[in-house]
């Protein structure tokens, strides 16, 4: 792993690309924290979801938290072994976060009336600024993030593993009525767009 990063940084301008990627990601994430505060105070559209209406919510926060961060941490670890893939993922995640801000701005939704708020200690201590966020809806960030890994990795077995994880996360957030079904259905589309935009930029 050390040699991979040494070889990567030995190439022209790669240190600049790496630190510029980190800087832009940091600014984007900080902006996202402020945006979520603003978004939580907005009046959104009321969406009558036939899928959510068909069953009562089930509290699965602990399982959702474990599954999401298991796949996220594992994805970071294995991508870190290949610097170009790791940096591509950082850039794609930056693009995904920007797309989330756009989608939340243009398609504000009121939370499902039957929602059982998701207990995510990481989000509450970072992006949610210690509060309970209910309107971070379209599209599902938990689901899209795992799909991002699935689209980025090249090995079929690894891709399949992360696709399973992404589908599982999507099912879990719908089970708890944390997200509408459309939030989860849209997640892989936005994740795929983020990957494709990053490939067009090709700064890895």
C-alpha positions as CSV (number, residue, x, y, z in Angstrom):
1,X,0.0,0.0,0.0
2,X,2.9,2.4,0.9
3,X,4.6,1.7,-2.4
4,X,1.3,2.4,-4.3
5,X,1.0,5.8,-2.7
6,X,4.7,6.5,-3.3
7,X,4.4,5.6,-6.9
8,X,1.2,7.7,-7.2
9,X,2.8,10.8,-5.7
10,X,5.9,10.3,-7.9
11,X,3.8,11.1,-10.9
12,X,3.6,14.8,-12.0
13,X,1.0,17.0,-10.3
14,X,-0.6,14.1,-8.3
15,X,0.1,15.7,-4.9
16,X,-1.7,18.8,-6.2
17,X,-4.6,16.7,-7.3
18,X,-4.8,14.9,-4.0
19,X,-4.7,18.0,-1.8
20,X,-7.0,20.0,-4.1
21,X,-9.5,17.1,-3.9
22,X,-9.4,17.1,-0.1
23,X,-9.8,20.9,0.0
24,X,-12.9,20.9,-2.3
25,X,-14.4,17.9,-0.4
26,X,-13.9,19.7,2.9
27,X,-15.5,23.0,1.7
28,X,-18.4,21.0,0.1
29,X,-19.1,19.1,3.3
30,X,-19.0,22.2,5.5
31,X,-21.4,23.9,3.1
32,X,-23.7,20.8,3.3
33,X,-23.9,21.1,7.1
34,X,-25.1,24.7,6.7
35,X,-27.5,23.7,3.9
36,X,-29.1,21.0,6.0
37,X,-29.8,23.5,8.7
38,X,-31.5,25.8,6.2
39,X,-33.3,22.9,4.5
40,X,-34.8,21.6,7.8
41,X,-36.7,24.9,8.3
42,X,-38.3,24.8,4.8
43,X,-41.8,23.8,4.0
44,X,-41.7,20.8,1.7
45,X,-44.1,18.9,-0.5
46,X,-46.3,16.2,1.0
47,X,-45.8,12.9,-0.8
48,X,-48.3,10.1,-0.4
49,X,-46.2,7.0,-0.8
50,X,-48.2,3.9,-1.5
51,X,-45.3,1.6,-0.5
52,X,-45.0,3.3,3.0
53,X,-48.8,3.2,3.3
54,X,-48.8,-0.5,2.9
55,X,-47.0,-1.3,6.2
56,X,-46.2,0.1,9.6
57,X,-42.6,1.4,10.3
58,X,-40.2,-0.9,12.0
59,X,-37.3,0.5,14.2
60,X,-34.1,-0.8,12.7
61,X,-31.7,2.1,13.4
62,X,-29.0,-0.1,14.9
63,X,-29.0,-2.5,12.0
64,X,-29.0,0.4,9.5
65,X,-26.1,2.1,11.3
66,X,-24.1,-1.1,11.4
67,X,-24.7,-2.1,7.8
68,X,-24.1,1.4,6.4
69,X,-20.8,2.0,8.1
70,X,-19.6,-1.5,7.7
71,X,-19.8,-1.1,4.0
72,X,-18.6,2.5,4.0
73,X,-15.5,1.8,6.2
74,X,-14.7,-1.4,4.3
75,X,-15.0,0.4,1.0
76,X,-12.6,3.1,2.2
77,X,-10.1,0.5,3.3
78,X,-10.0,-1.5,0.1
79,X,-10.1,1.6,-2.1
80,X,-7.2,3.1,-0.2
81,X,-5.0,0.4,-1.5
82,X,-5.4,1.8,-5.0
83,X,-4.8,5.6,-4.9
84,X,-6.5,6.4,-8.3
85,X,-9.7,4.6,-7.2
86,X,-9.6,6.2,-3.7
87,X,-9.2,9.7,-5.1
88,X,-11.8,9.0,-7.7
89,X,-14.2,8.1,-4.9
90,X,-13.4,11.2,-3.0
91,X,-14.2,13.3,-6.0
92,X,-17.3,11.3,-6.8
93,X,-18.5,11.7,-3.3
94,X,-18.0,15.5,-3.5
95,X,-20.1,15.5,-6.7
96,X,-22.7,13.3,-5.0
97,X,-22.9,15.7,-2.1
98,X,-23.4,18.7,-4.4
99,X,-26.1,16.8,-6.3
100,X,-27.8,16.1,-3.0
101,X,-27.9,19.8,-2.2
102,X,-29.4,20.5,-5.6
103,X,-32.0,17.8,-5.3
104,X,-33.0,18.8,-1.8
105,X,-33.2,22.4,-2.8
106,X,-35.4,21.8,-5.9
107,X,-37.5,18.9,-4.4
108,X,-38.1,19.6,-0.7
109,X,-40.3,17.1,1.0
110,X,-42.0,16.9,4.3
111,X,-41.0,13.8,6.3
112,X,-43.3,10.8,6.3
113,X,-45.9,11.3,9.1
114,X,-45.1,7.7,10.3
115,X,-41.3,8.2,10.4
116,X,-39.3,6.7,13.2
117,X,-36.2,9.0,13.2
118,X,-33.0,7.3,12.4
119,X,-30.5,7.2,15.2
120,X,-27.2,7.8,13.6
121,X,-24.6,9.1,16.1
122,X,-22.1,9.9,13.3
123,X,-24.5,12.1,11.4
124,X,-26.0,13.8,14.5
125,X,-22.5,14.8,15.6
126,X,-21.4,16.0,12.2
127,X,-23.8,16.9,9.4
128,X,-26.9,17.2,11.6
129,X,-25.2,19.5,14.2
130,X,-26.7,17.5,17.1
131,X,-30.3,17.9,16.0
132,X,-32.8,15.4,14.7
133,X,-32.9,15.8,10.9
134,X,-36.1,14.7,9.2
135,X,-36.2,16.5,5.9
136,X,-32.9,15.1,4.5
137,X,-34.9,13.1,2.1
138,X,-34.6,13.2,-1.7
139,X,-32.4,11.3,-2.4
140,X,-31.2,8.8,0.3
141,X,-27.6,9.6,1.1
142,X,-27.0,6.4,3.0
143,X,-28.1,4.3,0.0
144,X,-26.4,6.4,-2.6
145,X,-23.0,6.3,-0.8
146,X,-22.9,2.5,-0.8
147,X,-24.0,2.5,-4.5
148,X,-21.1,4.8,-5.2
149,X,-18.6,2.2,-4.0
150,X,-20.5,-0.5,-6.1
151,X,-20.2,1.6,-9.2
152,X,-16.5,2.5,-8.6
153,X,-15.0,-0.9,-8.0
154,X,-13.9,-3.0,-10.9
155,X,-13.9,-6.5,-9.6
156,X,-17.2,-8.3,-10.2
157,X,-17.2,-10.0,-6.8
158,X,-16.5,-6.7,-4.9
159,X,-19.1,-4.8,-7.0
160,X,-21.7,-7.5,-6.3
161,X,-21.0,-7.4,-2.6
162,X,-21.5,-3.6,-2.5
163,X,-24.6,-3.7,-4.6
164,X,-26.1,-6.2,-2.1
165,X,-25.1,-3.8,0.7
166,X,-26.7,-0.8,-1.0
167,X,-30.0,-2.6,-1.6
168,X,-30.0,-3.7,2.0
169,X,-29.5,-0.2,3.3
170,X,-32.3,1.1,0.9
171,X,-34.7,-1.6,2.3
172,X,-33.8,-0.7,5.9
173,X,-34.4,3.0,5.6
174,X,-37.7,2.4,3.9
175,X,-38.7,-0.2,6.6
176,X,-38.3,2.6,9.2
177,X,-40.1,5.2,7.1
178,X,-36.9,7.3,7.3
179,X,-37.2,7.8,3.5
180,X,-39.9,7.6,0.9
181,X,-39.5,4.8,-1.7
182,X,-38.7,7.4,-4.4
183,X,-35.7,8.6,-2.3
184,X,-34.2,5.1,-2.4
185,X,-35.1,4.4,-6.0
186,X,-33.4,7.7,-7.1
187,X,-30.3,7.0,-5.1
188,X,-28.4,4.7,-7.5
189,X,-29.2,7.0,-10.4
190,X,-27.6,9.9,-8.7
191,X,-24.6,7.8,-7.6
192,X,-24.1,6.6,-11.2
193,X,-24.3,10.2,-12.4
194,X,-21.7,11.2,-9.8
195,X,-19.3,8.5,-11.0
196,X,-19.8,9.4,-14.7
197,X,-19.2,13.1,-14.0
198,X,-16.0,12.2,-12.2
199,X,-14.9,10.1,-15.1
200,X,-15.4,13.1,-17.4
201,X,-13.2,15.2,-15.2
202,X,-10.5,12.6,-14.9
203,X,-8.5,14.2,-12.1
204,X,-7.1,11.1,-10.4
